[in-house]
Amino acid sequence: MKLTMYLCHMNKIKKILFIFLLLFSSFSQALTCTSQEGQNILKRDVFTSFFYPDTLIGRDLFRSDKVNISIICTNNSTVPKNVYIRYDKNIIDNYNPNVDKVDFILQMKNQQYIAGMDSLIPQASILPGETHTIDLNYLYIMRMTNFPHQILSNHPSMVEIKLSIGELDDISAGVTEKIVVIRNMKLISFPHCELGLSMRILPANIDFGVITFSGDHPIEKIKNFSLEFTRDITSGCSLNQLPDYNVDIYFSTPNRLDYDNAFSLDNGLSIALTPMDGYAQSVKFNQPHKVHRIIMNRNGKYKSFASFSARLYNNNAVIRPGAFSAPVTINVYYH
């Protein structure tokens, strides 16, 4: 009513200007809402397409002194609040006495990252025997430095990373947690979160433990356990220079359980499991960029896996990193 009376007393020019301002304000507000909705959609789409399902741990574990760890949670109520990091100085002293601390950088993936910017948490150092607590509010990628290659190659349990839903004191109270140990990884079920492992193996005689499922909490949500092998071409290598590689895969279980021919390749070829210290199967790489995938279907019957390990070798000779390097990438997922 007051607005009508106000308009009646305005001259024609003022009325036009006033109506124009009202229309412009409504249009501007509509643009703002659309922009915000678009940002939310963009964030969700990029998150889905870029980070899922290839959530990785230890991408360059055997190739450099950096370790990347990403944590992805699809339910905000179960996002881990803290990450705890510690390492054993005595283990490192056996290989390189000069390493007296571990430097790490936490990199948060957020809307700024989608726009091409990184939000970095300042680099911090961790002393031997010290537990460092970092707050996690959504998604981080951790890059650890100061890890000499020979340490990563020779010792299975140098650094331990704990992700917990609760605070530091809650761990003793039995809160659900996920423990990750570099190169000998122990994963305890963490609802609505997914972790995977990826590493590049240089052509050499490498024998290593990769992933271990253990703990008192059953891993009931994991229905499939898949390994993906990809032969990569290094620049400078022609196709006829690349030798064939074999990867021996060992699946061990505490009681040598019978998995009823649960492994299969993408092309439908069944894998005959050979009981050894568990189960073993060799995969041969004779085509560049060929992806081999092994999927294990647990069918909800088994509570845990004991270990997985792999050995990469050449049929005729050991191939050292160099002119003939043709790394093999192994991605390990559970879902």
C-alpha positions in Angstrom: 0.0 0.0 0.0 2.7 2.4 1.0 4.6 1.4 -2.2 1.6 2.2 -4.3 1.1 5.6 -2.7 4.8 6.3 -3.1 4.6 5.5 -6.9 1.5 7.7 -7.3 3.4 10.8 -6.1 6.4 10.1 -8.3 6.8 11.7 -11.7 7.1 9.6 -14.8 10.9 9.5 -15.1 11.3 8.5 -11.4 8.7 5.8 -11.9 10.7 4.3 -14.8 14.0 4.5 -12.9 12.4 2.9 -9.8 10.9 0.0 -11.8 14.2 -0.5 -13.6 16.0 -0.7 -10.3 13.6 -3.3 -9.0 13.9 -5.4 -12.1 17.7 -5.2 -12.0 17.8 -6.2 -8.4 15.7 -9.3 -9.0 17.7 -10.2 -12.0 21.0 -9.8 -10.1 19.7 -12.0 -7.3 18.7 -14.7 -9.7 22.1 -14.6 -11.3 23.7 -14.9 -7.9 21.6 -18.0 -7.0 22.3 -19.6 -10.3 26.0 -18.9 -9.9 26.1 -20.5 -6.5 24.2 -23.5 -7.7 26.6 -23.8 -10.6 29.5 -23.7 -8.3 28.0 -26.5 -6.2 27.4 -28.6 -9.2 30.8 -27.9 -10.6 32.4 -28.9 -7.3 30.4 -32.1 -7.1 31.0 -33.1 -10.7 34.8 -32.4 -10.6 35.0 -34.2 -7.3 33.3 -37.3 -8.8 35.1 -37.4 -12.1 38.5 -36.5 -10.9 38.8 -38.3 -7.6 36.6 -41.3 -7.9 37.3 -44.2 -8.0 41.1 -43.6 -8.4 41.8 -42.6 -4.8 45.5 -43.2 -4.4 48.0 -43.9 -1.7 51.7 -43.9 -2.4 51.6 -43.1 -6.1 55.4 -42.6 -6.5 56.4 -44.9 -3.6 59.2 -46.7 -5.5 60.1 -44.0 -7.9 60.9 -41.0 -5.8 61.2 -39.7 -2.3 57.7 -38.3 -2.3 54.6 -40.1 -1.1 51.1 -38.9 -2.0 48.2 -39.8 0.2 44.6 -38.8 -0.6 41.6 -39.3 1.7 38.1 -39.1 0.2 34.9 -39.4 2.2 31.5 -39.4 0.7 29.7 -38.7 3.9 30.7 -35.6 5.9 29.6 -37.1 9.2 32.4 -39.6 8.9 35.2 -37.4 7.7 38.3 -38.0 9.8 39.0 -35.1 12.1 42.7 -35.7 12.6 45.6 -37.4 11.0 48.4 -38.7 13.2 51.9 -39.2 11.8 55.0 -40.7 13.4 58.1 -42.6 12.3 60.8 -44.7 13.9 64.2 -43.0 14.0 65.9 -46.3 14.7 64.7 -47.8 11.5 65.9 -44.9 9.5 69.3 -44.9 11.2 69.9 -48.4 9.8 69.8 -47.0 6.3 70.7 -43.3 6.5 71.8 -41.8 9.8 71.6 -38.3 8.3 67.8 -38.3 8.2 66.8 -36.8 11.5 63.3 -35.7 10.7 60.5 -36.1 8.2 59.1 -33.1 6.4 55.6 -33.2 5.1 53.2 -30.8 3.3 49.4 -31.1 3.5 47.6 -29.9 0.5 43.9 -29.3 0.7 41.7 -29.9 -2.3 38.8 -27.4 -2.3 37.0 -25.0 -4.5 40.2 -23.0 -5.0 41.9 -26.1 -6.4 39.1 -26.5 -8.9 39.7 -23.0 -10.0 43.4 -23.8 -10.6 44.7 -22.8 -7.2 46.1 -24.8 -4.3 45.5 -24.1 -0.7 48.6 -25.2 1.1 49.1 -25.9 4.8 52.6 -24.7 5.8 55.3 -27.4 5.8 56.0 -28.9 9.1 58.6 -31.4 10.5 58.1 -34.4 12.6 60.8 -35.6 15.0 61.5 -39.3 15.8 58.9 -40.8 18.2 56.7 -37.6 18.0 53.1 -37.8 17.1 51.9 -34.8 15.0 48.2 -34.0 14.8 46.7 -32.2 11.8 43.0 -31.2 11.5 41.2 -32.6 8.4 38.0 -30.9 7.5 37.4 -32.3 4.0 40.0 -33.6 1.6 43.8 -33.4 1.7 46.7 -34.8 -0.2 49.8 -35.3 1.9 53.2 -35.2 0.3 55.9 -36.6 2.4 59.5 -35.7 1.6 62.9 -36.5 3.0 62.4 -40.2 2.3 65.5 -41.8 0.8 64.7 -44.3 -1.8 66.7 -47.1 -0.1 64.6 -46.8 3.0 61.3 -47.2 1.2 62.7 -50.1 -0.8 64.1 -52.1 2.1 62.0 -51.6 5.2 58.3 -52.4 5.4 57.2 -50.3 8.4 58.9 -47.0 8.6 56.1 -44.5 8.8 52.7 -44.9 10.4 49.7 -42.7 9.6 46.5 -42.9 11.6 43.2 -41.4 10.5 40.7 -41.2 13.3 37.1 -40.0 13.5 37.7 -38.8 17.1 40.2 -36.7 18.9 43.7 -38.0 19.9 42.4 -39.2 23.3 39.6 -41.2 21.7 42.0 -43.7 20.1 42.5 -45.4 23.5 38.7 -45.6 23.9 38.5 -47.8 20.8 37.2 -45.3 18.3 37.0 -46.6 14.7 40.2 -45.7 13.0 42.1 -46.4 9.9 45.8 -47.2 10.2 48.0 -46.9 7.2 51.6 -48.0 7.3 53.7 -47.1 4.3 54.7 -50.2 2.3 53.0 -52.6 4.8 49.5 -51.1 4.9 47.0 -52.0 7.5 43.5 -50.8 6.7 40.6 -50.9 9.2 37.1 -50.3 7.9 36.2 -46.7 7.8 32.5 -46.2 6.7 31.8 -44.1 3.6 35.6 -43.6 3.0 37.6 -45.1 0.2 41.3 -45.6 0.0 43.3 -47.2 -2.7 46.9 -47.8 -3.5 48.9 -47.0 -6.7 52.6 -47.4 -7.4 54.9 -47.5 -10.3 57.4 -50.4 -10.3 60.7 -49.8 -12.1 62.0 -52.7 -14.1 64.2 -54.6 -11.6 64.0 -57.5 -9.2 61.6 -56.0 -6.7 59.9 -58.0 -4.1 57.7 -56.1 -1.7 54.6 -56.3 0.5 51.9 -54.0 -0.7 48.8 -54.1 1.3 47.5 -55.8 4.4 44.0 -55.9 5.7 43.9 -56.7 9.4 42.5 -55.6 12.7 39.6 -56.5 15.0 37.0 -54.6 12.9 35.6 -56.7 10.0 35.8 -55.1 6.6 32.2 -55.9 5.7 31.6 -53.2 3.3 34.3 -54.3 0.9 32.7 -56.5 -1.8 35.5 -56.5 -4.4 39.2 -56.2 -4.3 40.8 -55.4 -7.6 44.3 -54.9 -9.0 45.0 -53.0 -12.2 48.3 -53.4 -14.0 49.3 -51.0 -16.7 52.5 -51.2 -18.8 53.8 -47.7 -19.4 56.1 -46.5 -22.1 59.0 -44.3 -21.1 60.1 -41.7 -23.5 63.1 -42.8 -25.5 62.1 -46.4 -25.8 60.9 -47.8 -29.0 58.3 -50.6 -29.0 60.7 -53.3 -30.1 63.1 -52.5 -27.3 60.6 -53.3 -24.6 61.1 -56.8 -23.1 58.3 -58.9 -21.6 57.7 -58.6 -17.9 56.1 -60.9 -15.5 54.4 -59.8 -12.3 53.9 -62.5 -9.7 51.0 -61.8 -7.5 50.6 -63.4 -4.1 47.3 -63.4 -2.2 47.8 -64.8 1.3 45.1 -65.5 3.9 45.4 -66.4 7.5 43.9 -69.8 7.1 44.4 -70.3 3.4 40.7 -69.9 2.7 39.2 -71.3 -0.5 37.9 -68.4 -2.6 36.1 -70.6 -5.1 37.8 -69.3 -8.2 36.9 -65.7 -7.3 39.6 -64.1 -9.5 38.9 -63.2 -13.1 40.4 -61.0 -15.8 38.5 -58.3 -17.7 38.5 -60.4 -20.9 36.8 -63.3 -19.1 39.8 -65.5 -18.8 39.8 -67.4 -15.5 42.9 -67.5 -13.3 43.9 -70.8 -11.8 45.0 -70.2 -8.3 48.1 -72.0 -7.1 48.2 -72.7 -3.4 51.7 -71.7 -2.1 52.1 -69.5 0.9 48.6 -68.5 0.1 47.7 -68.0 -3.6 49.9 -66.9 -6.5 49.3 -66.0 -10.1 51.7 -64.5 -12.7 50.6 -61.9 -15.2 52.7 -61.3 -18.2 53.1 -57.9 -19.9 53.8 -58.2 -23.6 51.8 -55.2 -24.9 52.4 -51.6 -24.2 49.7 -49.7 -22.4 47.8 -52.9 -21.9 45.7 -52.9 -18.7 45.3 -56.2 -16.9 42.8 -56.3 -14.1 42.2 -58.9 -11.4 39.1 -58.7 -9.4 38.4 -60.6 -6.2 34.8 -61.0 -5.2 34.5 -61.6 -1.5 30.7 -62.1 -1.6 30.6 -60.9 2.0 31.9 -64.2 3.2 35.3 -63.3 4.5 36.2 -60.8 7.2 39.8 -59.9 6.2 42.7 -60.4 3.9 46.1 -61.2 5.3 48.4 -59.7 2.6 49.0 -59.0 -1.0 52.5 -58.8 -2.6 53.9 -58.6 -6.1 57.3 -59.3 -7.7 58.2 -57.8 -11.1 60.9 -59.5 -13.1 62.1 -60.1 -16.7 62.3 -63.5 -18.2 65.8 -63.2 -19.4 67.6 -60.6 -17.4 67.2 -58.1 -14.7 66.3 -54.7 -16.2 67.6 -51.8 -14.2 66.2 -48.3 -14.5 67.7 -46.7 -17.5 67.4 -46.6 -21.3 65.1 -49.6 -21.3 62.9 -48.5 -18.4 59.2 -49.4 -18.9 57.6 -49.0 -15.6 54.5 -51.0 -14.6 51.8 -49.2 -12.7 49.8 -51.2 -10.2 46.5 -49.7 -8.9 44.9 -51.5 -5.9 41.3 -50.7 -5.1 38.8 -52.1 -2.7 35.1 -51.2 -2.9 
